[in-house]
Amino acid sequence: MGLAILETTPSSDMNFLIQTASLAASDTAIYSASILESATVSCFELFQLTAPPFKVNTYPDCDLKSSISV
């Protein structure tokens, strides 16, 4: 049955149908790539907007013991 439809459809109509399907797929791919690019740009902006971490002083758990007894 599908073959009979293809045989009776003029080639200009078939070209239109093929191009329409191709256009829809192309639009989907472009839209998807646009979303991915937007997400990537947002991700890089996060790195640019953050500041370096604050300097935190760390101290040893115990002081050095002196070798001289008091």
N, C-alpha and C positions, 0 to 999 in steps of 0.2 A: 504494500500500500504506500509506504513512504517513497518508494522508487517511482511510482506513478505520479505522485505530486511533483517530484523533481523534474520529470519529463514534460509535464504540462506547464510548468512555471517558466515564464520568459527569463532570459538570463539577466536582464536589467533588474527585475524584481529580486532575483537571487542575490545579485551583487549588493542591492540595498540591504537585504536581510543580513548578509555576511558582514557588511560594513557597520551596520547598526550593532550587531553583537560584538564586533571588534571594538567599536567606540565605547560601549559599556564596559568592556574589560579594561580598556585603556584608561577610562575615567577612574575606575576602581583602583587600578595600580597607581595612578598619579595621586589620588586622594590618600591612599595608604602610605605612599612615600612622603607626602606632605605631613602627615601625622607623625611619622617616624622622625622627619627632620625637625619638626617642632619640639618633639620630646628630647631630641639630642641637643638642640639649642638651649632649651630650658635647663638641661642637666649641666651644660657648660657654664651657664649663667650662675648656677648655684655655687660652682667652684670660684667664680670671679667675685661674687658678692660676700663671701665669707672672709673673715679676718684670720690671721694666724692665731693659734691658741695662746692663752695667757701664759706668762712665765711662772712656773710653780717651783718654789724652792723645796727641795727634798733634803731631809736630814737623815743621817744614819740612825739605826735603831738604838745603838749604844755608842757612847763616846769612847775614844781611844783611852786605854788604861795607861797610866804612866808607869814607867819601870821603877820609879823611886817611891818607896813607901813613906807616908807621912806619919 
